[in-house]
Amino acid sequence: SAASFQETTRVLTEAAVRGTADNLRGLKENVIVGRLIPAGTGLAYHTKRRRGASGLTESEIETLAGTAAVVESEVASTEAEQAAGGEE
């Protein structure tokens, strides 16, 4: 429904403002940002292809993505602290 898409848009916007990461795994999220949806006859093929290309399992990829998000957050925090310190 339209209300459901509006809620998804609100959540994505708030996440962007906060600088949090979203893997955009859902149908609505991908439709809103104009990406291919994670469904259909090619989903299994592309999932298997991605897994084979990196040699990692899906859970290992998700773990690495989570670690990268933490590192990005820490870098942004450090940069913000440095910028605030430079203004004094």
N, CA, C and O of each residue as an XYZ file, in Angstrom:
352
protein
N       0.831     -1.187      0.000
C       0.000      0.000      0.000
C       0.872      1.245      0.000
O       2.068      1.182      0.284
N       0.271      2.356     -0.315
C       1.012      3.621     -0.370
C       1.574      3.988      0.998
O       2.691      4.498      1.093
N       0.820      3.736      2.044
C       1.288      4.063      3.395
C       2.530      3.251      3.752
O       3.442      3.754      4.407
N       2.560      2.013      3.324
C       3.707      1.156      3.596
C       4.959      1.691      2.903
O       6.039      1.700      3.494
N       4.821      2.137      1.656
C       5.958      2.715      0.938
C       6.399      4.026      1.586
O       7.594      4.315      1.644
N       5.446      4.822      2.073
C       5.798      6.072      2.742
C       6.582      5.797      4.015
O       7.540      6.509      4.318
N       6.188      4.777      4.759
C       6.906      4.410      5.981
C       8.326      3.961      5.640
O       9.274      4.337      6.328
N       8.478      3.172      4.600
C       9.804      2.715      4.182
C      10.673      3.901      3.782
O      11.853      3.956      4.129
N      10.099      4.837      3.062
C      10.833      6.037      2.660
C      11.281      6.824      3.884
O      12.413      7.306      3.934
N      10.400      6.955      4.870
C      10.736      7.679      6.097
C      11.893      6.989      6.823
O      12.831      7.649      7.270
N      11.824      5.672      6.938
C      12.873      4.916      7.627
C      14.206      5.060      6.893
O      15.240      5.271      7.528
N      14.193      4.948      5.566
C      15.430      5.091      4.790
C      16.007      6.497      4.911
O      17.222      6.668      5.018
N      15.136      7.500      4.895
C      15.592      8.884      5.025
C      16.223      9.117      6.390
O      17.291      9.722      6.485
N      15.571      8.641      7.448
C      16.126      8.800      8.792
C      17.463      8.077      8.923
O      18.385      8.586      9.560
N      17.573      6.900      8.326
C      18.834      6.156      8.372
C      19.936      6.918      7.640
O      21.082      6.945      8.089
N      19.591      7.532      6.523
C      20.575      8.307      5.762
C      21.048      9.516      6.556
O      22.234      9.845      6.549
N      20.126     10.171      7.234
C      20.480     11.345      8.034
C      21.401     10.944      9.186
O      22.348     11.659      9.512
N      21.112      9.787      9.800
C      21.942      9.303     10.909
C      23.255      8.706     10.416
O      24.186      8.525     11.202
N      23.338      8.401      9.131
C      24.553      7.818      8.576
C      24.670      6.325      8.800
O      25.765      5.768      8.712
N      23.554      5.668      9.088
C      23.601      4.222      9.294
C      23.530      3.501      7.953
O      23.057      4.050      6.958
N      24.000      2.283      7.947
C      24.014      1.489      6.717
C      22.745      0.662      6.599
O      22.202      0.195      7.600
N      22.284      0.487      5.392
C      21.135     -0.368      5.111
C      21.502     -1.194      3.889
O      21.859     -0.645      2.847
N      21.414     -2.513      4.015
C      21.806     -3.392      2.911
C      20.777     -3.464      1.799
O      21.018     -4.112      0.780
N      19.637     -2.815      1.970
C      18.576     -2.771      0.958
C      18.241     -4.164      0.434
O      18.328     -4.416     -0.768
N      17.866     -5.052      1.321
C      17.548     -6.420      0.931
C      16.077     -6.610      0.590
O      15.717     -7.612     -0.027
N      15.229     -5.680      0.974
C      13.797     -5.852      0.760
C      13.325     -5.358     -0.594
O      14.021     -4.611     -1.282
N      12.133     -5.788     -0.960
C      11.520     -5.398     -2.227
C      11.269     -3.894     -2.278
O      11.691     -3.224     -3.220
N      10.579     -3.358     -1.260
C      10.203     -1.941     -1.280
C      11.416     -1.028     -1.312
O      11.436     -0.039     -2.045
N      12.436     -1.359     -0.512
C      13.629     -0.521     -0.467
C      14.286     -0.424     -1.839
O      14.703      0.654     -2.264
N      14.373     -1.550     -2.519
C      15.007     -1.567     -3.836
C      14.160     -0.877     -4.892
O      14.703     -0.233     -5.791
N      12.845     -0.997     -4.804
C      11.961     -0.302     -5.746
C      12.101      1.204     -5.560
O      12.186      1.948     -6.536
N      12.124      1.652     -4.304
C      12.201      3.086     -4.010
C      13.487      3.699     -4.554
O      13.456      4.797     -5.108
N      14.615      3.008     -4.405
C      15.883      3.568     -4.873
C      16.190      3.207     -6.317
O      17.246      3.572     -6.833
N      15.276      2.489     -6.980
C      15.428      2.210     -8.403
C      16.395      1.098     -8.741
O      16.936      1.060     -9.846
N      16.620      0.198     -7.811
C      17.508     -0.937     -8.073
C      16.697     -2.157     -8.462
O      15.484     -2.204     -8.256
N      17.379     -3.143     -9.025
C      16.720     -4.407     -9.317
C      16.260     -5.027     -8.009
O      16.960     -4.960     -6.999
N      15.090     -5.626     -8.032
C      14.570     -6.217     -6.807
C      15.198     -7.587     -6.579
O      15.490     -8.307     -7.533
N      15.407     -7.949     -5.307
C      16.032     -9.238     -5.003
C      15.028    -10.381     -5.089
O      14.728    -11.028     -4.085
N      14.517    -10.625     -6.274
C      13.522    -11.681     -6.478
C      13.491    -12.037     -7.956
O      14.130    -11.382     -8.780
N      12.747    -13.070     -8.276
C      12.567    -13.440     -9.670
C      13.389    -14.647    -10.066
O      14.058    -15.265     -9.237
N      13.330    -14.972    -11.339
C      13.969    -16.193    -11.819
C      15.489    -16.119    -11.788
O      16.140    -17.162    -11.749
N      16.072    -14.941    -11.805
C      17.528    -14.822    -11.801
C      18.139    -14.706    -10.422
O      19.363    -14.674    -10.300
N      17.318    -14.640     -9.366
C      17.847    -14.430     -8.021
C      18.820    -15.531     -7.607
O      19.922    -15.236     -7.144
N      18.434    -16.771     -7.765
C      19.301    -17.882     -7.347
C      20.613    -17.872     -8.136
O      21.683    -18.101     -7.573
N      20.524    -17.609     -9.432
C      21.723    -17.573    -10.271
C      22.686    -16.484     -9.800
O      23.878    -16.744     -9.632
N      22.183    -15.272     -9.586
C      23.056    -14.162     -9.209
C      23.605    -14.328     -7.795
O      24.742    -13.942     -7.524
N      22.811    -14.895     -6.896
C      23.303    -15.161     -5.548
C      24.458    -16.152     -5.600
O      25.488    -15.953     -4.955
N      24.283    -17.209     -6.364
C      25.332    -18.222     -6.510
C      26.563    -17.632     -7.197
O      27.693    -17.939     -6.816
N      26.350    -16.793     -8.198
C      27.453    -16.161     -8.924
C      28.261    -15.254     -7.998
O      29.491    -15.297     -8.004
N      27.572    -14.436     -7.205
C      28.266    -13.545     -6.271
C      29.051    -14.339     -5.240
O      30.185    -13.994     -4.906
N      28.446    -15.394     -4.743
C      29.113    -16.224     -3.747
C      30.365    -16.858     -4.347
O      31.410    -16.908     -3.698
N      30.262    -17.338     -5.576
C      31.402    -17.968     -6.234
C      32.496    -16.980     -6.576
O      33.677    -17.325     -6.528
N      32.129    -15.764     -6.919
C      33.111    -14.754     -7.313
C      34.014    -14.376     -6.148
O      35.210    -14.156     -6.337
N      33.459    -14.300     -4.955
C      34.252    -13.886     -3.805
C      34.830    -15.066     -3.041
O      35.801    -14.915     -2.300
N      34.231    -16.247     -3.221
C      34.679    -17.410     -2.476
C      34.176    -17.416     -1.041
O      34.578    -18.269     -0.250
N      33.309    -16.483     -0.695
C      32.779    -16.374      0.657
C      31.326    -16.820      0.695
O      30.614    -16.742     -0.307
N      30.895    -17.286      1.859
C      29.484    -17.616      2.027
C      28.705    -16.327      2.266
O      29.285    -15.279      2.549
N      27.391    -16.422      2.147
C      26.541    -15.242      2.347
C      26.705    -14.681      3.760
O      26.744    -13.464      3.937
N      26.802    -15.553      4.764
C      26.953    -15.075      6.144
C      28.311    -14.398      6.346
O      28.411    -13.427      7.096
N      29.354    -14.902      5.684
C      30.662    -14.253      5.778
C      30.629    -12.873      5.131
O      31.234    -11.929      5.640
N      29.928    -12.757      4.020
C      29.792    -11.467      3.347
C      29.042    -10.491      4.238
O      29.432     -9.329      4.350
N      27.957    -10.954      4.879
C      27.186    -10.092      5.777
C      28.027     -9.658      6.970
O      27.941     -8.509      7.402
N      28.842    -10.569      7.509
C      29.715    -10.231      8.632
C      30.717     -9.160      8.222
O      30.943     -8.202      8.960
N      31.315     -9.322      7.049
C      32.267     -8.325      6.557
C      31.592     -6.979      6.332
O      32.172     -5.933      6.625
N      30.367     -7.004      5.811
C      29.635     -5.757      5.589
C      29.356     -5.065      6.916
O      29.460     -3.842      7.012
N      29.006     -5.832      7.934
C      28.766     -5.262      9.262
C      30.025     -4.659      9.842
O      29.987     -3.581     10.435
N      31.147     -5.350      9.675
C      32.428     -4.840     10.157
C      32.791     -3.549      9.433
O      33.265     -2.597     10.052
N      32.569     -3.520      8.128
C      32.858     -2.312      7.353
C      32.003     -1.147      7.828
O      32.481     -0.014      7.892
N      30.746     -1.412      8.161
C      29.859     -0.348      8.641
C      30.361      0.212      9.967
O      30.309      1.422     10.188
N      30.849     -0.660     10.852
C      31.385     -0.208     12.138
C      32.620      0.653     11.919
O      32.768      1.706     12.539
N      33.507      0.204     11.037
C      34.729      0.965     10.748
C      34.377      2.325     10.150
O      34.952      3.340     10.542
N      33.438      2.353      9.204
C      33.019      3.620      8.602
C      32.463      4.561      9.658
O      32.736      5.761      9.631
N      31.682      4.021     10.589
C      31.113      4.835     11.654
C      32.209      5.411     12.546
O      32.161      6.584     12.916
N      33.196      4.583     12.890
C      34.298      5.049     13.730
C      35.130      6.109     13.019
O      35.558      7.083     13.639
N      35.359      5.927     11.729
C      36.112      6.918     10.953
C      35.352      8.241     10.921
O      35.940      9.304     11.117
N      34.046      8.174     10.674
C      33.233      9.393     10.639
C      33.249     10.087     11.992
O      33.323     11.314     12.060
N      33.181      9.313     13.065
C      33.213      9.879     14.411
C      34.549     10.558     14.682
O      34.593     11.657     15.236
N      35.636      9.903     14.291
C      36.969     10.473     14.477
C      37.133     11.750     13.665
O      37.687     12.735     14.154
N      36.653     11.734     12.430
C      36.742     12.931     11.593
C      35.930     14.073     12.185
O      36.357     15.226     12.147
N      34.758     13.756     12.734
C      33.923     14.792     13.351
C      34.612     15.372     14.578
O      34.573     16.582     14.801
N      35.244     14.512     15.374
C      35.971     14.988     16.555
C      37.140     15.875     16.146
O      37.390     16.910     16.763
N      37.856     15.463     15.099
C      38.988     16.257     14.626
C      38.520     17.601     14.084
O      39.161     18.625     14.317
N      37.409     17.597     13.365
C      36.874     18.846     12.822
C      36.432     19.769     13.949
O      36.650     20.979     13.883
N      35.820     19.211     14.972
C      35.373     20.018     16.110
C      36.572     20.571     16.869
O      36.531     21.699     17.359
N      37.629     19.792     16.969
C      38.840     20.240     17.651
C      39.557     21.325     16.882
O      40.196     22.189     17.482
N      39.462     21.297     15.566
C      40.120     22.287     14.726
C      39.426     23.630     14.734
O      40.021     24.639     14.356
N      38.148     23.656     15.170
C      37.386     24.904     15.179
C      37.628     25.718     16.429
O      37.272     26.896     16.472
N      38.229     25.119     17.457
C      38.439     25.818     18.722
C      39.522     26.852     18.621
O      39.821     27.531     19.604
